[in-house]
């Protein structure tokens, strides 16, 4: 998801949610959220909570490779 500040500068938000337990695992906001950062964050969450059976994303194809990178 993205939005803009009063000065029209765009920022992005990353929300990682456990749909089954309805837990918010992580919320991140920034001017740029890169794939390397997302991979590191997902690795941290997997180390703490275990590997999920599936990941659902609403970002379109932008993170498709990232999604399958760690699950395969």
DONUTOR-401676 format. One line per 10 residues: number of its first residue (from 1); for each residue y negated, x, z of N, C-alpha, C. Coordinates in pm, whole numbers, padded with zeros to 5 digits. Each point is the difference from the previous one (the first is absolute). Layout:
REM residues N
NUM	Y:X:Z:Y:X:Z:Y:X:Z | ...
***
This chain:
REM residues 72
1	00116:00085:00000:-00116:-00085:00000:-00123:00090:00000 | -00106:-00044:-00062:-00124:00077:00002:-00118:-00093:00017 | -00110:00058:00044:-00123:-00075:00022:-00115:00098:-00021 | -00121:-00045:00023:-00117:00088:-00016:-00090:-00011:00122 | -00065:00111:00032:-00096:00002:00110:-00135:-00051:-00051 | -00097:-00008:00089:-00132:-00048:-00038:-00064:00086:-00108 | 00032:00130:-00001:-00055:00089:-00103:00082:-00002:-00129 | 00092:-00096:-00010:00086:-00023:-00117:00108:00107:-00020 | 00015:00091:00095:00107:00099:-00008:00132:-00068:00035 | 00100:00017:-00087:00128:-00066:00018:00086:00074:00101
11	00081:-00074:00074:00098:00060:00090:00130:-00079:-00012 | 00108:00066:00039:00133:-00061:-00009:00057:-00021:00138 | 00091:-00095:00010:00073:-00020:00124:00149:00005:-00030 | 00075:00056:00092:00145:00007:-00010:00056:-00066:00126 | 00078:-00104:-00020:00062:-00070:00113:00150:00008:-00016 | 00069:00051:00102:00145:00007:-00001:00049:-00098:00106 | 00075:-00099:-00046:00039:-00111:00086:00151:-00018:-00009 | 00063:-00024:00115:00141:-00037:00005:00006:-00152:-00013 | 00037:-00049:-00119:00002:-00145:-00025:00101:-00072:00089 | 00112:00064:00028:00105:-00065:00079:-00046:-00022:00144
21	-00053:00105:00063:-00045:-00010:00139:-00146:-00043:00013 | -00069:-00005:-00114:-00142:-00034:-00004:-00084:00096:00085 | 00035:00127:-00008:-00073:00107:00068:-00092:00069:-00099 | -00118:00033:00044:-00088:00085:-00079:00029:00144:00041 | 00059:00078:-00091:00039:00137:00032:-00116:00098:-00015 | -00088:-00026:-00096:-00110:00093:-00025:-00107:-00069:-00083 | -00125:00027:00032:-00113:-00045:-00080:-00090:00121:-00021 | -00029:00030:-00124:-00081:00117:-00035:-00111:-00043:-00095 | -00120:00050:00023:-00112:-00024:-00090:-00060:00133:-00040 | -00041:00012:-00124:-00061:00124:-00044:-00057:-00012:-00140
31	-00080:00098:-00035:-00058:00002:-00134:00106:00033:-00104 | 00103:00074:00042:00110:00035:-00089:00126:00015:00084 | 00105:-00071:-00038:00129:00012:00068:00098:00048:-00104 | 00032:00127:00005:00085:00062:-00101:00148:-00021:00024 | 00078:00022:-00105:00145:-00019:00008:00064:00095:00100 | -00046:00124:00008:00056:00097:00095:-00019:-00050:00143 | -00116:-00055:00028:-00027:-00053:00134:00094:-00118:00030 | 00019:-00088:-00098:00086:-00116:00019:00145:00045:00023 | 00046:00100:-00074:00135:00053:00019:00016:00055:00141 | -00096:00080:00045:00006:00057:00135:00001:-00111:00106
41	-00081:-00101:-00020:-00006:-00111:00094:00132:-00076:00003 | 00058:-00028:-00117:00129:-00070:-00004:00110:00084:00065 | -00001:00131:-00020:00098:00087:00065:-00013:-00007:00151 | -00123:-00002:00049:-00024:-00010:00145:00054:-00132:00054 | -00025:-00109:-00071:00048:-00131:00045:00153:-00006:-00005 | 00062:00056:-00105:00146:00003:-00009:00059:00081:00114 | -00062:00112:00037:00048:00081:00111:-00006:-00077:00132 | -00101:-00084:00016:-00016:-00075:00125:00085:-00127:00003 | 00013:-00071:-00115:00062:-00133:00000:00127:-00011:-00082 | 00033:00103:-00077:00118:-00005:-00086:-00038:-00042:-00142
51	00092:00025:-00093:-00024:-00028:-00142:00018:-00150:-00028 | -00096:-00061:-00070:00014:-00141:-00034:00099:-00020:-00114 | 00054:-00121:-00011:00090:-00031:-00111:-00077:-00022:-00128 | -00124:-00043:00008:-00081:-00026:-00119:-00147:00013:00036 | -00080:00029:-00101:-00146:00003:00015:-00059:-00093:-00104 | -00089:-00087:00044:-00069:-00091:-00092:-00147:00040:-00004 | -00054:00013:-00120:-00139:00042:-00016:-00075:-00100:-00084 | -00127:-00017:00029:-00082:-00092:-00079:-00106:00075:-00079 | 00022:00129:-00025:-00098:00083:-00069:00033:00014:-00148 | 00094:-00076:-00050:00037:00013:-00140:00086:00123:-00022
61	-00018:00065:-00112:00086:00115:-00033:-00055:00133:00051 | -00113:-00001:00068:-00061:00126:00044:00093:00079:00092 | 00072:-00066:00090:00086:00070:00095:00147:-00020:-00029 | 00038:-00039:-00121:00141:-00025:-00032:00082:00126:00017 | -00045:00113:-00053:00074:00124:00015:00007:00041:00146 | -00108:-00019:00073:-00002:00034:00141:00103:-00083:00076 | 00011:-00127:-00033:00093:-00090:00067:00143:00051:-00012 | 00041:00038:-00120:00137:00042:-00021:00022:00146:00037 | -00107:00076:00018:00010:00143:00032:00080:00024:00128 | -00028:-00077:00104:00065:00023:00127:00120:-00089:00025
71	00010:-00113:-00067:00112:-00090:00027:00126:00039:-00072 | -00011:00077:-00107:00119:00038:-00077:00062:00124:00058
***
